[in-house]
């Protein structure tokens, strides 16, 4: 019997012939041990198939039972002339650089290819190899350009590189360890492998360059986890490398930096621990694919999300942030996931770009928009109807839909537009804009500032607090009451306050942005000094104004009070015109400041006209009148304007005491005549103190 072993003294194999008896003894003792492969050492000139090119055995290892080892002896160029079936090839730790080409190699007896070459040594094999395993164990570089097929490819050190159409086999399991590198940057169209894993140390690298790595049969959480880095670059350079998972479940726990697309088909990609694909240009989930972050230790980020209606994103209790949205996702985003212990409520955050959700999402942890635009399209949702949405900047666009539901919406900036959102609880707003093509239906509106050009609807009321300005310019239909306790409400619509009543607190301002508006809401003045600012327009308030508070009128325009108001605080006409066609008789005192005008055909209580203030009773025609249900006092230099013709004049019917106090009476429309003087005087119920020439 003949067998091989390594001689302890010289490290070279020798061949020994044992006596038959000895052979029988070995066979009896070790009946199940297979005899080792014969090893031939390269040492010749180029042609692999020639026996004399091999040291020691002088036999070319071309058949099963024979293995080849390459070290520093012989030519660096090796050509295999005919197909061969050796057990294995090994490039030793003292090997020189080699270039191997020629006919195909099929490894037998579960053999394969091993590269132990040291750093700086480059082994290039351009032939096709099949069978067995591949082991890249040395610090050198092994480059394969043939169409190879290994059951397993392990890379514990150095670099295993593919070039051209090179491969290790579409079903080969690639396992990296240490600082090993798997490099496909020199391929012409990427590479496919069965699965990808490593030793968990996180030091290994997959270099893509600008190519795509496809995983066809990823493993499980234990056998299919890669903790290293998948990146662009590599030997061939380039950027935009991508990752496709088309079978099994691939777990990534490293901080990957590749910038190309990520595609999931009929498989799953899960981020585990601190795993990340944040730099990938686009995540696409098709054909029942799944992207899972339930195993992630914290929030995860992607640039953009796309996929068909069968795609699934599972969040567990984590947040998925979309940073540069550019696509439409028709699938479903939900809680739960591959980690059965993950639990919690997952959430979505959008920080940039334009992302469209067109699927019936069910995640329950809410949605946050701090930049970019999130569009809800078709049957798309913002997750579970019990969730909350927050927008600080950017845009929330409902894409014309009307069925989106949430528990609440909190807006501090940005814009909400193009559709209807129904809330079971509050719309909280401290800034931003509700666009004119948007409607919010809510149980309550809690707003401190912002621009509401859209519609507020539902049974809720509006609470305006804080010093900011709230602009209401939409055709609101909400039926609850409005309570203004701080700041300014600027009105640009006659239905700004819906159908409920309005309470104005101390120091608050009701400002009008458009001319010709008419408010029919009842108002209550609960504070000492709320202000109504008409700007330059003409505004009508037709609802009853009640309460113990005072009222100050600002703005150069006209405020028409047409109801029989019951508020008891003072009325101060600081600027512009107050036209009373109803009643403010309950107001304790109406004061008309300089250049302001009190007019109308209604009833006013006690009134004082200050210097340069104007009192013009009636509606501007002779014979019209205003009732002063109390005393009327003019201070020096005040102006009393009456409309007079030879037959009659506008007048003030004063039930108390009327005192001109040096005021000037302007009898408009009457030529100087004693009759006119008498009519003008009677307009205040007295016959004296009429200024000369009045």
GIWO-V197988 format. One record per helix or strand of 2 or more residues. SS is the DSSP state (A for helix, B for strand). FROM is the first residue (numbers start at 1). TO is the last residue. If there is no record, write none. Layout:
<<SS;FROM;TO> <SS;FROM;TO>>
//
This chain:
<<B;2;6> <B;13;17> <A;20;29> <B;38;42> <A;51;53> <B;54;55> <B;66;70> <B;77;80> <B;88;91> <B;98;102> <B;105;106> <B;112;115> <B;122;125> <B;129;130> <B;133;136> <B;141;144> <B;152;155> <B;159;164> <B;173;176> <B;181;187> <B;191;193> <B;195;198> <B;205;207> <B;212;215> <B;225;226> <B;229;231> <B;242;245> <B;249;252> <B;262;265> <B;268;273> <B;283;286> <B;290;296> <B;300;302> <B;305;307> <B;312;314> <B;319;322> <B;328;329> <B;332;334> <B;347;350> <B;353;357> <B;367;376> <B;388;397> <B;404;406> <B;408;417> <B;419;423> <B;426;434> <B;438;441> <B;444;447> <B;450;452> <B;455;457> <B;461;464> <B;469;472> <B;482;484> <B;488;491> <B;502;504> <B;509;512> <B;518;519> <B;523;525> <B;530;533> <B;538;541> <B;545;546> <B;551;554> <B;558;561> <B;571;573> <B;577;580> <B;583;584> <B;590;592> <B;597;600> <B;603;604> <B;607;609> <B;614;618> <B;625;628> <B;632;634> <B;639;644> <B;651;654> <B;658;659> <B;664;668> <A;674;682>>
//
